[in-house]
Amino acid sequence: MPRKPRVVKHIPKEELEELYRREKNSVIKERLLAILLLYDGKNIYEVAEILRKCERTIKEWLSRWNREGYEGLFPRGGKGRKPLLPDEEWDKILKEIEGKGMTIKEVTAYVKTTRGVEYAYKTVWRILRKKKRAKYGKPYIQNERRPENAEEILKK
Protein backbone atom coordinates (compact mmCIF):
# COMPACT_ATOMS: atom_id res chain seq x y z
CA MET A 1 0.00 0.00 0.00
CA PRO A 2 1.45 3.37 -1.00
CA ARG A 3 2.27 5.68 1.85
CA LYS A 4 0.48 8.99 2.26
CA PRO A 5 2.49 12.05 1.35
CA ARG A 6 3.38 14.65 3.92
CA VAL A 7 1.49 17.85 3.12
CA VAL A 8 2.57 21.05 4.81
CA LYS A 9 -0.63 22.86 5.70
CA HIS A 10 0.40 26.47 5.12
CA ILE A 11 -3.21 27.63 5.27
CA PRO A 12 -6.42 26.11 6.65
CA LYS A 13 -8.50 23.92 4.35
CA GLU A 14 -11.38 26.42 4.21
CA GLU A 15 -9.03 29.16 3.00
CA LEU A 16 -7.55 26.79 0.40
CA GLU A 17 -11.06 25.96 -0.86
CA GLU A 18 -11.81 29.69 -1.13
CA LEU A 19 -8.60 30.20 -3.12
CA TYR A 20 -9.67 27.36 -5.40
CA ARG A 21 -13.12 28.88 -5.98
CA ARG A 22 -11.74 32.36 -6.74
CA GLU A 23 -8.87 31.24 -9.00
CA LYS A 24 -9.37 32.13 -12.66
CA ASN A 25 -6.19 30.58 -14.11
CA SER A 26 -7.00 26.97 -15.03
CA VAL A 27 -3.41 25.77 -14.55
CA ILE A 28 -3.21 27.04 -10.98
CA LYS A 29 -6.76 25.88 -10.28
CA GLU A 30 -5.82 22.32 -11.27
CA ARG A 31 -2.80 22.41 -8.96
CA LEU A 32 -4.89 23.79 -6.12
CA LEU A 33 -7.33 20.92 -6.65
CA ALA A 34 -4.45 18.45 -6.34
CA ILE A 35 -3.38 20.04 -3.06
CA LEU A 36 -6.98 19.99 -1.82
CA LEU A 37 -7.24 16.27 -2.57
CA LEU A 38 -3.96 15.69 -0.74
CA TYR A 39 -5.32 17.73 2.21
CA ASP A 40 -8.27 15.31 2.25
CA GLY A 41 -5.91 12.38 2.79
CA LYS A 42 -5.73 10.94 -0.71
CA ASN A 43 -2.39 9.53 -1.79
CA ILE A 44 -0.40 10.75 -4.79
CA TYR A 45 -1.48 7.87 -7.02
CA GLU A 46 -5.18 8.50 -6.41
CA VAL A 47 -4.78 12.22 -7.08
CA ALA A 48 -2.85 11.47 -10.26
CA GLU A 49 -5.62 9.16 -11.44
CA ILE A 50 -8.36 11.68 -10.64
CA LEU A 51 -6.58 14.55 -12.43
CA ARG A 52 -5.22 12.31 -15.21
CA LYS A 53 -1.65 13.40 -14.58
CA CYS A 54 1.42 11.30 -13.89
CA GLU A 55 2.54 10.71 -10.32
CA ARG A 56 5.78 12.56 -10.92
CA THR A 57 3.87 15.74 -11.75
CA ILE A 58 1.76 15.52 -8.59
CA LYS A 59 4.91 14.90 -6.52
CA GLU A 60 6.52 17.99 -8.06
CA TRP A 61 3.46 20.14 -7.31
CA LEU A 62 3.41 18.82 -3.74
CA SER A 63 7.11 19.49 -3.14
CA ARG A 64 6.73 23.03 -4.50
CA TRP A 65 3.67 23.56 -2.29
CA ASN A 66 5.57 22.29 0.75
CA ARG A 67 8.55 24.57 -0.01
CA GLU A 68 6.86 27.77 -1.18
CA GLY A 69 3.16 27.52 -0.45
CA TYR A 70 0.64 29.08 -2.86
CA GLU A 71 3.34 30.91 -4.86
CA GLY A 72 5.00 27.56 -5.62
CA LEU A 73 2.00 26.51 -7.72
CA PHE A 74 2.59 29.20 -10.33
CA PRO A 75 4.16 27.88 -13.55
CA ARG A 76 7.81 28.58 -14.05
CA GLY A 77 8.57 29.82 -17.53
CA GLY A 78 11.55 28.23 -19.18
CA LYS A 79 14.02 30.83 -20.35
CA GLY A 80 15.52 28.65 -23.01
CA ARG A 81 18.95 28.77 -24.48
CA LYS A 82 21.00 31.98 -24.56
CA PRO A 83 21.37 33.47 -28.03
CA LEU A 84 24.70 33.17 -29.82
CA LEU A 85 24.67 36.91 -30.54
CA PRO A 86 22.91 39.40 -28.26
CA ASP A 87 20.28 41.83 -29.57
CA GLU A 88 22.73 44.75 -29.45
CA GLU A 89 25.03 42.90 -31.84
CA TRP A 90 22.15 42.28 -34.25
CA ASP A 91 21.33 46.00 -34.13
CA LYS A 92 24.93 46.72 -35.19
CA ILE A 93 24.69 44.15 -37.98
CA LEU A 94 21.48 45.75 -39.27
CA LYS A 95 23.16 49.17 -39.36
CA GLU A 96 26.15 47.71 -41.22
CA ILE A 97 24.07 46.00 -43.91
CA GLU A 98 21.47 48.76 -44.27
CA GLY A 99 21.01 49.85 -47.87
CA LYS A 100 23.13 47.05 -49.33
CA GLY A 101 20.14 45.02 -50.51
CA MET A 102 21.36 41.73 -49.08
CA THR A 103 19.38 38.50 -49.19
CA ILE A 104 18.99 36.32 -46.11
CA LYS A 105 21.62 33.92 -47.44
CA GLU A 106 24.03 36.82 -47.85
CA VAL A 107 23.29 38.06 -44.33
CA THR A 108 23.92 34.54 -42.99
CA ALA A 109 27.29 34.45 -44.76
CA TYR A 110 28.09 38.00 -43.59
CA VAL A 111 27.40 37.10 -39.95
CA LYS A 112 29.58 34.01 -40.27
CA THR A 113 32.52 35.89 -41.77
CA THR A 114 32.38 39.00 -39.57
CA ARG A 115 31.21 37.56 -36.24
CA GLY A 116 32.36 33.95 -36.57
CA VAL A 117 28.90 32.63 -35.65
CA GLU A 118 27.03 30.25 -37.92
CA TYR A 119 23.26 30.54 -38.01
CA ALA A 120 20.73 28.53 -39.97
CA TYR A 121 18.79 30.31 -42.72
CA LYS A 122 15.54 29.95 -40.80
CA THR A 123 17.04 31.47 -37.65
CA VAL A 124 18.38 34.51 -39.49
CA TRP A 125 15.02 34.95 -41.20
CA ARG A 126 13.22 34.80 -37.85
CA ILE A 127 15.60 37.30 -36.22
CA LEU A 128 15.44 39.77 -39.10
CA ARG A 129 11.72 39.53 -39.81
CA LYS A 130 10.14 38.91 -36.43
CA LYS A 131 12.44 40.44 -33.84
CA LYS A 132 14.13 43.27 -35.70
CA ARG A 133 11.37 44.12 -38.19
CA ALA A 134 13.87 44.50 -41.02
CA LYS A 135 12.58 45.65 -44.39
CA TYR A 136 11.19 42.85 -46.48
CA GLY A 137 11.81 42.57 -50.20
CA LYS A 138 14.14 41.29 -52.86
CA PRO A 139 17.09 43.47 -53.75
CA TYR A 140 16.54 45.47 -56.94
CA ILE A 141 19.24 44.83 -59.54
CA GLN A 142 20.25 47.85 -61.60
CA ASN A 143 20.96 47.44 -65.29
CA GLU A 144 24.68 48.06 -65.83
CA ARG A 145 24.21 49.16 -69.46
CA ARG A 146 21.66 51.84 -68.57
CA PRO A 147 22.91 55.30 -69.49
CA GLU A 148 23.10 58.07 -66.89
CA ASN A 149 20.48 60.19 -68.65
CA ALA A 150 18.01 57.40 -69.38
CA GLU A 151 14.94 59.39 -68.34
CA GLU A 152 15.82 62.32 -70.60
CA ILE A 153 16.33 59.97 -73.54
CA LEU A 154 12.94 58.36 -72.82
CA LYS A 155 11.17 61.75 -72.83
CA LYS A 156 12.57 62.59 -76.32
N, C-alpha and C positions, 0 to 999 in steps of 0.2 A: 504494500500500500504506500503510495507516494506521501511524503511528509508535507505538512502544511507550511507555506512560506511565512517568514516573519515579516509582518507589515508594520512599519512605524506609523503610528496614528498621530500625524501632525495636527490634524483638526478633528473635531467630533464628526460622527457619521452624518448627523443632521445637516451640518454645514457643508459637508462633501456632497450630499444629495442636492442641496440648494445650488452649489456650484455647478453640478451636472445639469440641473434644470435651466440655469441661466446661460450656460455656454452655447455660443453660436457656431464656433469652429468645430466642424465634424470630426476632425482628427483628434483634437483635445478631448472632445466629448466621448469618443470611443475609449480613450485612455483612462478618462475618469470613470467610465463604466467598469473597466477592468479592475481599477483600484477599489471601486465599490463592491464588486463581487468578491475580491480578496478580503475586504473588511468583513463581509458576511461569512467568511470561513471557508470559502471554496478554495480548492488547491489550483495550482497553476495549470494543470492539464485540463481541468474542467472549464476554467476561464478561457483557455485557448480554444477549446471545442465550441463553447458558446459564441465566442467572437469570431471564430473561423480564422484564427491567427496561429502561428507556430508558437511552441512553448518558449523558444528562445526570445521571441519578441516580447512576450508577457514578462519573462524574467528581466529583460532589459528595462521595460517600463517600471517594474517594481523596484529595481535597484536605483533607478533615477528618482523615483518617488521617495524612497527611503533616504537618499542622499540630500535631495534638494527640495522635496515637497512639491507643491503645485507647479512651481516654475520649471521643475524637471520634466514635466510632461509636454512642454512645448517642443516642437520639432527643431532639430539642429540642422541648419542649412550647410551642406557641404560646400566648401570654398573651391574645391577643384585644384587643378594643377596651376602653378605659377606660369605666366606667359614667358616665352623665350625673350621677347623684347617688350619693355614697358610701353605704356601709352605715350609717354613723352618722346620716346625714340621714334614711334610711328608718326607723331606730329612732325618731327624733324624730317623724316623720310618724305612725307607728303609735301613739305615745303621744297625739298630738293628736287622732286620730280614734277612739280607743278608746271604746267605749260609745255611739257615735253611730249605729251600725247602717247604715253606708254600703255601697252596692254598689260593684262594681269601677269602673263608669262614673263614679260620684260621686267615688271616690278619684282617678281619672285627672283629672277636672276640678279637684279640689282641689289636686293637685300642680301642675297647670298654672297655676292662679291664684296659689297661695302661693309656689311656687318658680320659676315661669317656665320650667319644663321640660315639654315635651310627650312623653308616652309613649304607645305603642300599648296597646290593651286587653290584648292577649296578654302583653305585657311586664309590665304591672302585675300581672296575674293570676299570672304566674310568680314575680315577686318576692315577692308577698304569700303565696302558697300554698307555694312550694317553699323559698325562702330564709328567709323570716321566720316561717313556720309560723303565720300569722294564723288566727284562728278562721274556720271555714267555715260559712256559712249565710245564708239570706235574712233581711233585717231584718223583725222582727215589727211589724206596724202595729196600733196601739191604736185601739179604737173611740172616737171623740170624744164620742159621745152616752152612753157608759157612765157610770152614776152612780158616785159615790165609794164608796158602800156596796153595791156590786153583790152581793158574796158574802153579806152579811147578808140581803138581799132574797131571794136564791135559797134560803137555808135556811128561810125562812118559808113 
